[in-house]
Structure formats: C-alpha cells, structure tokens
C-alpha cells in the first residue's frame, strides 16, 4: 500500500469530517487520519515556557 497526503488540517474534527466525505465518494478505497508529531526540541522549548 502506498501512502499519500491528500490534505492537511489543523483540527481533528475537520480531518474526520473530510475523511467521511472521502469514504462516501470512494467506498472501495482505504483512508486514514495521521498526525505529524512536533520535533522533540520544540516540545521541550514550549514546556520550558510554561514552567
């Protein structure tokens, strides 16, 4: 199976809604919602700002 980015969203509910539309228009295809994890350095910098 080849993975391909179809579209990117900032909110999970927007991605889930689009996934529903995709599965209705192409019922034989398989789609998933995936997330890009922020880099570890960016996480520790944001956590340090909160302390």
N, C-alpha and C positions, 0 to 999 in steps of 0.2 A: 504494500500500500504506500502510495506517495502522499506526503503531506504538503499542503499548500495553504498559505494565508489568504483568506478570502477578504476579510475586512477586520479592522481593529476598533475596539470600543473602549471607553474609559470606565463604563459601568457594567456590572454583571447582568443586570436586568435587561439592558439594551442588547447585549450579546445573546441572551436567552431568547428574547423576542425575535431576533433575526434568525436564530437557529430554527425556531418554529416555522418561520416563513420558508426557509430553505428546505426543510424536510417536507413541507407541504408541496412545494414546487418540484422537488426531485425525490420522490419516496424511495427509489432504489439506491440512492447514494447514501453514504455514511458521513456525517459531520460531527465534530466535537468542538467544545469551547475549551481553549487553552489560555494560560496566563503567562506573561513574561515576568519573571521574578526580578526585582531590582538588584543591582550589584551589592555585594556584601558591604563594601566600603560605604556606599550610600546609606545603607541601613544603619550602620554604626554612627555615622555622622548625624543622621536625623534623631537617633536615640540620644546622643550626647546633647543635642539641642533641647531635648525635652527634660533633661535632668537638672 
